[in-house]
């Protein structure tokens, strides 16, 4: 990982029109940057907007507001022709390794498609050699090229999806929950493959997941999302050793620890209530309806995004010195 910023997201919003003057605020003003060569994790429970954020960054969805700067260029401000050229450097690995592959195409045709669309190889033999090379890079072999997706296991299908994403030699890949649909025994194999490819090719990943233990393993920094907002962002080790935001604390308390004695003795934080609707999110802090430390100010004032410690950002009134009427016992409880 270097200090060079390859991706910068500024106040990105994606609202879906629901009719009758209502909109679903799937992503509601998120900001972060990704350094070249790092794995930037995005975690949160289902419905928090993390996959929508990934698709909006890649312009599969048009943004409602905000900008996405890839190597300094706002990709949402490009023409269709400019995007076509630019997005050779940005690819996605999808969550469902079966739905993302055309069942009527052979593996060879699936991997060849981006090469043909961008006119990479003029000679058929060169294109075929590249397909075989990609299959071998992801742990398959050339004999698999003429088979169809239904002839493979879930893990093998995801390897095909990874080969397709690598076909154009991208610099940046969005991994949208790439292991959540796979058996536990296969998940580690795919993670190891992604890590090896990153080391060999200098890839940068935006890794979206809800499995916190796996995200810790692969990510350099992690952003925690809740109801379309990022509530905490820091490096992986600090997040897991001492989470600041009450939502992050609750998420991490639910991660199993492979030690029966510790698991039995530790205290679980139970989040009360259901996830609010992104069509009508709570006023002020979006987490306040489920937060054990919520007070009146949380309903009245949206918490500001601030640096609580060097390189550690959080959006919570508990860490805002300008909010003087938060109860001290709540602050100490949360921080300890």
Long-range contacts (C-beta under 8 A, 24 or more apart in sequence): 1-35, 1-36, 1-37, 1-38, 1-220, 2-35, 2-36, 2-37, 3-35, 4-35, 4-36, 5-33, 5-34, 5-35, 5-36, 6-34, 6-35, 6-36, 6-70, 6-71, 6-171, 6-172, 6-204, 7-33, 7-34, 7-57, 7-68, 7-69, 7-70, 7-172, 7-204, 7-206, 8-33, 8-34, 8-68, 8-69, 9-33, 9-57, 9-66, 9-67, 9-68, 9-69, 10-66, 10-67, 10-68, 10-69, 11-65, 11-66, 11-67, 12-53, 12-56, 12-57, 12-63, 12-65, 12-66, 12-67, 12-68, 13-63, 13-64, 13-65, 13-66, 14-49, 14-52, 14-53, 14-56, 14-61, 14-63, 14-64, 15-64, 18-279, 22-279, 22-280, 23-279, 24-278, 24-279, 25-228, 25-278, 25-279, 25-281, 26-52, 26-228, 26-278, 27-52, 27-53, 27-56, 27-228, 28-227, 28-228, 28-229, 28-278, 28-281, 29-65, 29-66, 29-228, 29-229, 30-223, 30-225, 30-228, 30-229, 30-230, 31-66, 31-230, 31-305, 32-223, 32-230, 32-233, 34-172, 34-204, 34-206, 35-204, 35-220, 36-171, 36-202, 36-204, 37-198, 37-202, 37-203, 37-204, 38-204, 38-205, 38-220, 38-221, 39-198, 39-204, 39-205, 39-207, 39-218, 39-219, 39-220, 40-204, 40-205, 40-206, 40-207, 40-219, 40-220, 40-221, 40-222, 40-223, 41-207, 41-208, 41-209, 41-215, 41-218, 41-219, 41-221, 41-222, 41-223, 41-236, 42-206, 42-207, 42-208, 42-209, 42-222, 42-223, 42-225, 43-208, 43-209, 43-210, 43-212, 43-215, 43-222, 43-223, 43-224, 43-225, 43-251, 44-210, 44-224, 44-225, 44-226, 44-251, 45-210, 45-226, 45-251, 45-275, 46-210, 47-227, 47-275, 47-278, 48-225, 48-226, 48-227, 48-228, 48-275, 49-225, 49-227, 49-228, 49-278, 50-208, 50-210, 50-225, 51-95, 51-176, 51-177, 51-208, 53-208, 53-225, 54-92, 54-174, 54-176, 54-206, 54-208, 55-92, 55-176, 57-174, 57-206, 58-87, 58-90, 58-92, 58-174, 59-83, 59-87, 60-92, 70-172, 88-118, 88-168, 88-169, 88-170, 89-168, 89-170, 89-171, 89-172, 90-170, 90-171, 90-172, 90-173, 90-174, 91-165, 91-166, 91-168, 91-170, 91-172, 91-173, 91-174, 92-165, 92-173, 92-174, 92-175, 92-176, 93-158, 93-161, 93-162, 93-165, 93-173, 93-174, 93-175, 93-176, 93-178, 94-161, 94-176, 94-178, 95-176, 95-177, 95-178, 95-180, 95-181, 96-181, 97-154, 97-155, 97-157, 97-158, 97-160, 97-161, 97-181, 97-182, 98-149, 98-150, 98-154, 98-157, 100-161, 101-149, 101-157, 101-160, 101-161, 102-149, 103-148, 103-149, 103-150, 104-148, 105-148, 105-149, 106-145, 106-146, 106-147, 106-148, 107-135, 107-140, 107-144, 107-145, 107-146, 107-147, 107-148, 107-149, 107-160, 108-145, 108-146, 110-149, 110-160, 110-164, 111-135, 111-160, 111-163, 111-164, 111-167, 113-164, 114-164, 114-167, 114-168, 115-167, 115-168, 118-168, 120-168, 130-167, 134-163, 134-166, 134-167, 135-163, 137-163, 137-166, 137-197, 138-162, 138-163, 138-166, 138-193, 138-197, 139-189, 139-193, 153-186, 154-181, 154-182, 154-183, 154-186, 155-182, 155-183, 155-186, 155-189, 155-190, 158-182, 158-190, 159-190, 159-193, 162-190, 162-193, 162-194, 162-197, 166-197, 166-201, 169-201, 170-203, 171-202, 171-203, 171-204, 172-203, 172-204, 172-205, 172-206, 173-203, 173-204, 173-205, 173-206, 174-205, 174-206, 174-208, 175-205, 175-206, 175-207, 175-208, 176-208, 177-208, 177-209, 177-210, 178-207, 179-209, 179-211, 179-214, 180-209, 180-210, 180-211, 187-214, 191-217, 191-218, 194-218, 212-251, 212-252, 212-255, 213-255, 213-256, 216-240, 224-248, 224-251, 226-286, 226-287, 227-275, 227-276, 227-278, 227-281, 227-286, 227-287, 228-278, 228-281, 228-286, 229-286, 229-315, 230-305, 230-315, 231-287, 231-314, 231-315, 231-316, 232-313, 232-314, 232-315, 232-316, 233-312, 233-313, 233-314, 234-309, 234-311, 234-312, 234-313, 235-311, 235-312, 238-312, 244-308, 244-312, 244-314, 244-316, 244-318, 244-319, 244-334, 244-335, 245-287, 245-314, 245-315, 245-316, 246-287, 246-291, 246-292, 246-293, 246-316, 246-318, 246-334, 247-271, 247-287, 247-290, 247-291, 249-334, 285-315, 285-316, 285-317, 293-318, 293-327, 293-330, 293-333, 293-334, 295-325, 295-326, 295-327, 295-330, 297-323, 297-325, 297-326
